[in-house]
Amino acid sequence: MVSSKKVCMIGAGVSGLASARELLREGHDVTVMEQSSGVGGQWLYDPRTDGGGPLGAAGAHSSMYASVRLISPRELTCFSDFPFFPSNDGTGDTRRYPGHAEFLRYIRDFCDAFGLMDVVRLNTKVLHVGLAPPLAADDGVKRWTVRWSRRGDCEGDAVTTEEVFDAVVVAVGQYTQPRLPTISGMDKWSRRQLHSHSYRVPDSFDGEVVVIVGFHESGKDIAQELSGVAREVHVSVKSMEGLTPAVSKAVARHHNLHLHLQIECLCEDGQVTFADGSRVVADSIIYCTGYDFWFPFLDTGGLLTIDDNRVGPLFEHTFPPALAPSLSFVGVPRLVLVPRFYEAQARWVAQVLSGRRPLPPEEEMLRSAEEYHRAREAAGVPRRLSHTVFFDMDYCDEFGAKHCGFPPLEGWKRDLLSSSVARVRDGDVESYRDSDLVLEGLRSEGW
């Protein structure tokens, strides 16, 4: 028999809103708690930075910098049944790889189309989530007490409240806590250090010598942007072997952009020494080194832990076996098609909570999670990448079909994904998003 549950949804970003819609569709009583003043999560750009703690999550929630654009085309960066079209009135960003403001507009349109704002509580920060006392000695049903603080219109006007829910779905914590390297002398280096979480615009780096640690997507974006204003930009990478020819060509085009092996030590006088023996005296260091999962509000009594960015144990990246189905996570997997994969996760969670889909016994879920991680380790995947799917669409399609009957990705979208990944890997890293023959063809037809 299908039943309705009272569900607390934490976070109104992409994964949270996907979850809210699926939970509502399944007939659940949903409350979405969002600490920001609007929906969108990381895509809600905030020009403020963490001025009080630029190496941590001291201030702004969003990690978005002003120049961010999608790294996948809009045809892929959308919900399965809600296409990401440019706005009909001609305003906004019509590019195939639009900027963050256009994607936020799409998220808000999705929210409005499905009436999700009716269940969203903005300016509501979850402070603590813990198991509630059982209603009876032999109850055996896990429920959760959620304590939150809601900001009022006046400074300091906050009200703290507690409420018991049948289930909690966590859709936050992926891009909030900066992950920092351990470098000799880092604690004594007296000049500016910040994580990319606190980077917004290049203006304050004008004329500086800047060192960037890490050269994944944010590192590439920021390095190229700063090369237009900084005197020198030095990028530290773990290995030159992993760099694609396209990256090497892009670096060669900028006279003030230089690659080095990883940093060996930092000196108090501003000197940075690299493992290849080279040295520079820098004004600023930006760590583009990713994020750690972070759920400071969640108290599971040790039944769920985070070890080198592995959240575990989690059955299929979603359910902690000892606490399922009343606790679940949507949005943990990385390098998947967003929001599509999170939509499938959310549909599965909603159907499990209603009783439409059963979960395996706890022991079986635990064994499955352990076997998954052993297989990944045997394949040489580091623990910190335990939840990285690497756009394995066979896995993603199988996940959706097996757990909730979610439709597979259409063939033409698979082809588009493959070509998009190839363009990122082999094309011009500075302009791969701007070469758009499809859009030019559509415009020629009056679109």
Secondary structure, 3 states (H helix, E strand, C coil): CCCCCEEEEECCCHHHHHHHHHHHHCCCEEEEECCCCCCCHHHCCCCCCCCCCCCCCCCCCCCCCCCCECCCCCCCCCECCECCCCCCCCCCCCCCCCEHHHHHHHHHHHHHHCCHHHHEECCEEEEEEEECCCCCCCCCCCCEEEEEEEECCCCCCEEEEEEEECEEEECCCCCCEECCCCCECCCCCCCEEEEHHHCCCCHHHCCCEEEEECCCHHHHHHHHHHCCCCCEEEEEECCCCCCCHHHHHHHHCCCCEEEEECEEEECCCCEEEECCCCEEECCEEEECCCEECCCCCECCCCCCEEECCEEECCECCCECCCCCCCEEECCCCECCCCCHHHHHHHHHHHHHHHCCCCCCCHHHHHHHHHHHHHHHHHCCCCHHHCCECCCCHHHHHHHHHHHHCCCCCCHHHHHHHHHHHHHHHHCCCCCCCCCCHHHHHHHHCCC
